[in-house]
């Protein structure tokens, strides 16, 4: 039991340590931070982020966040940079260098090369007295008290602080670019959120083999139409193709409980008028909302009241909308 309690205490202490460090970062959002954001937003180039060791891993994540929120970025490993990769930096690019100490051999070798070529250099560092900080154009201060590691050695709190500062930078740029949810969807077309923002009804609706009957269709043929198309429903249209209503499996079951002459019954006799519909150009997520609000599993897709197809809950599930 004591071991379990110790494990919980250790985990809580780690989280509190890192939470305090992130809260302290608010004191370091200064003029340099603001100037760095303005420099990036006014630049026609990209943001090149570099680092070594654990800092390189955090740099990769910041690159991914910037790219996904409208700021073109790329990662350059500090060790590879001094062996040829420095050539990936183009004119007007801005370089952000991540380092806890700011004094590693690779960083000390890389910084003069960047400065000599005239690139703007941003230091994201936990030591503002370091070589990197002293030679940077802008310093993003991510100073921490101590690592969460009991030996104050393993990069834990420092990498968390660098990650959080990178997020703050990315979101400031996002806001200045007026980066909308529609923009986000363009960069994330494969994700569930992206699909909610761009996928439209006509992208996923069933438009072939539509279960469709006219108002004068016999009940027998209505049943055959519903059964053959396997959607559990059929749209009923008039002679001009305008939607009049819908007949579902449920309608047929309810009809059997009434005194209706099945042999002479027509579609017009059993249809449900004013069915729930959606325009083919609407977002697919809106179709889902209508289904959820009305506890139904499908909608008739229309355009100017002419039936275009059906959209079923299963189609949305398959696309990952739900």
TATAQUI-V822649 format. One record per pair of residues at least 12 apart in sequence whose ideal C-beta (glycine too) atoms are under 6 Angstrom apart, sorted by the first residue. I is the first residue (numbers start at 1). J is the second residue. D is the distance in Angstrom with one decimal. If there is no record, write none. Layout:
i: {I I}
j: {J J}
d: {D D}
This chain:
i: {14 17 17 18 18 21 21 21 22 28 32 32 33 35 36 36 37 40 41 43 43 44 45 45 46 46 46 47 47 47 47 48 48 48 48 48 49 49 49 49 50 50 50 51 51 52 52 52 54 54 55 55 56 58 58 58 58 59 59 60 62 63 65 66 68 69 69 69 70 70 71 76 78 78 79 81 82 82 86 94 95 95 95 96 96 97 97 98 98 99 99 100 100 101 102 102 102 102 102 102 103 103 107 108 111 120 121 121 122 123 123 124 124 126 126 126 126 128 140 142 142 142 144 144 144 181 185 185 192 195 195 196 199 200 201 201 201 201 201 201 201 202 204 204 204 205 205 205 206 206 207 209 210 211 211 211 211 211 212 213 213 213 213 215 215 215 215 215 216 217 219 219 222 222 231 232 233 233 234 235 235 236 236 241 242 243 243 243 245 245 245 245 246 246 247 247 251 251 255 275 276 276 276 277 277 278 278 280 280 280 284 285 287 287 288 288 291 297 298 298 299}
j: {148 148 157 157 160 144 157 161 164 141 138 139 140 138 122 138 172 94 176 92 94 92 92 93 72 73 93 66 71 73 94 74 76 89 93 95 62 63 75 96 76 78 97 78 98 78 79 106 155 159 98 99 77 98 159 162 163 75 98 75 166 75 170 170 187 170 174 179 177 179 173 88 106 110 106 110 109 110 113 120 114 119 121 122 124 123 132 124 162 125 132 126 158 127 125 127 130 131 132 133 130 131 132 131 135 137 136 137 138 136 139 140 162 142 143 144 158 141 165 161 162 165 157 158 161 197 197 198 320 319 321 285 284 283 278 280 282 284 287 301 311 280 284 315 319 301 309 311 309 310 309 229 309 225 226 229 231 234 235 225 234 236 267 236 238 244 267 268 266 267 262 265 247 267 310 249 246 248 247 300 307 267 271 306 305 302 305 307 271 272 273 275 272 275 270 271 270 272 270 300 290 294 299 300 302 299 301 301 303 308 321 321 299 311 316 321 313 313 310 312 311}
d: {4.3 4.5 5.6 5.1 4.6 4.6 4.8 5.0 4.8 3.8 4.9 5.2 5.9 5.8 5.3 4.0 4.8 5.8 5.0 5.7 5.7 4.9 3.1 4.0 4.5 5.9 5.1 5.9 6.0 4.3 5.4 5.7 5.3 5.3 5.2 4.9 5.7 5.2 5.7 4.7 4.6 4.9 5.3 5.8 3.7 4.2 5.7 5.1 4.2 5.2 4.1 5.6 5.7 6.0 5.2 5.0 5.2 5.7 5.0 5.1 3.5 4.7 4.6 5.2 5.3 5.4 4.4 5.7 4.9 4.5 4.9 5.9 4.6 5.4 5.3 5.5 5.2 5.7 5.9 4.7 5.4 5.2 5.2 4.3 5.8 5.7 5.9 4.8 5.7 5.4 5.5 4.5 4.6 5.4 4.3 4.8 2.6 5.9 3.5 5.3 5.0 5.2 5.3 5.4 5.1 5.0 4.8 5.3 4.7 3.6 4.9 4.4 5.7 5.1 5.2 5.7 5.2 5.6 5.5 4.4 5.2 4.9 4.9 5.3 5.3 5.5 3.4 4.5 4.8 5.9 5.8 4.3 4.5 5.9 5.7 5.3 5.2 5.5 5.6 5.7 5.6 4.2 5.5 4.8 5.6 4.7 4.2 4.4 5.1 4.8 3.9 5.6 5.5 5.4 5.8 3.7 5.3 3.9 5.3 5.4 5.1 5.7 5.0 5.8 5.8 5.8 5.4 4.1 5.6 4.5 5.8 4.2 5.8 5.2 5.6 4.8 5.6 4.3 5.2 5.2 4.8 4.9 4.6 5.3 5.1 5.8 5.5 5.5 3.7 5.4 4.4 5.8 5.5 3.9 5.8 5.1 5.6 5.8 4.8 5.5 5.8 5.6 5.4 4.7 4.8 4.8 5.9 5.1 5.0 4.7 5.6 5.9 5.6 5.1 5.2 5.6 5.7 4.3 5.6 4.5 5.2}
